[in-house]
Amino acid sequence: MSFIPTLLTTAAGGAQGAGQMDAMGGTFGMLIPLILIFAIMYFLMIRPQQKKQKETQKMIDAIKKGDKVVTIGGIHGIVSSVKENTLVIKVDDNARIEFNRTAIASVVTDKPASDGKNVTESKNSEVTEK
């Protein structure tokens, strides 16, 4: 049974027979899978994107003078000054470019490896050499 004719019949004040009650139950029964699909889509797609967006915003807000950054265009440089909505990035000795804060893709952190060995850090902050 289709949803629209059932909805129109109910809105018009049709008879409350047993057949119509079954149709209404069937209509609401069809809505349950749609609601479940929406909930699954929310938790698998929308929620992770919101978390990633918050982390990116936190990273952009934490940028300070002297940080090494990479822009969305792939330009590497060092932040020479920070303004409210923009950053001035030193690309070369005499080259400085002003970028919007949202144009920063990542902040580069230099973590040197010890002795060229693979070093992993466990959750207990212990360093394990492989």
N, C-alpha and C positions, 0 to 999 in steps of 0.2 A: 504494500500500500504506500502511496506517495505521501510525503509530509504536507505539501501545500493544500491538497483537497481536505485533508484531515483538519488542518489549521483553519481553513475557511469554514468548514462545517461547525467547528467548535465556536468560532467567532460569531457565526450567524445564530447561535443558540439552538442548534439542532437537538433532536431527541437524545436523551441519555440512555440509549439502549445498550445491551450487553455487547453488541457488535462494535459500537462506537468506543466503548471502554477498552476493548481489545486493540482497536486501532490506535488509541492514545497510548496504551502501554507499549505497543510495538514501536510507535514513534519515539517515545522516550528511551526505549531499548536501543534504538538506532543511534541516539545521541551519546550514549555512554561510550561506545568505541571512539567516536569523534573527540570527545573530551579526553579520553586516554591518549589518543594520538597527539593531541595538542600538548598535553602534559609531558609526554616523552620528548617531543620536539623541543619544548622549553628547556628541559634539563639536559638534553644532549647538544643543543645548538646555541640557544640564546644565553643561558647562564654562563657557560665557559667564555663566551665572547665578552660578557660584561666583566668577568673577573680579569681577563686579559687587558681590557680597556682601563680598568682601575690600576693595574700594575704599571701599565705604560704611562698613565697620568702621574703616578707616584714617582716614576723614574724621571720624567720630564721636570717635575717640580723640584727634584733633588739636585739638578744640575747646578754646578758651581764653577767659579773661575778656576781654570787649570785642568778641568776634566777633558779627557780625550773622548771625542764623539764621532759618530758616523751618521751622516744625513740619509734621508730616504733616496737621494740621488747618488749615494755612494761616495760622497766627499768626506775624507778623513781630516780631522783638524783638532786643535786645542781651543777650548773656550777662553777668550781673552776678556770678555765683559758680558755681564748678564743684565738684561733689562726686564721690564715687566712681561712683555710678550715676545721679545726677540733676544737672540744671542749673537754676539760677534765672535766668529770663529777664525782663528789664525790658521791659514792653510799652508803658507810658506813664510819666509822671513819678512817679506814686505807685502804680503797678500792677506787681507782680512775681508771676510764676507759676512754680511749680516743675514741671519736666517730667522724665520719664525720658529718658535719653540716646538710647534707641532711637526716641523720638518726633521726633527731628530729621530733617527731610527733606533739607535742604541748608544749606550755609554760603554766605552771600551775600558776594561780593567786588565792591567798587566799582572798576571800571576806567574812568576818564573817557576819553572820546574826544577827541582833539586837534582843535580848530578845527571840530568838527562833521563832519569828513570821515570817510569809511570807512577804517579802518586795519586792515590785516591783518599778522600777524606770521608770517614764514616760518620754516622749520626752522633757518635759520642765524642766527636772532635779529635779522634785519634788518627794519626797519619800512618798509613799502611803502604809499604813499598812492595811492588810486584817484581 
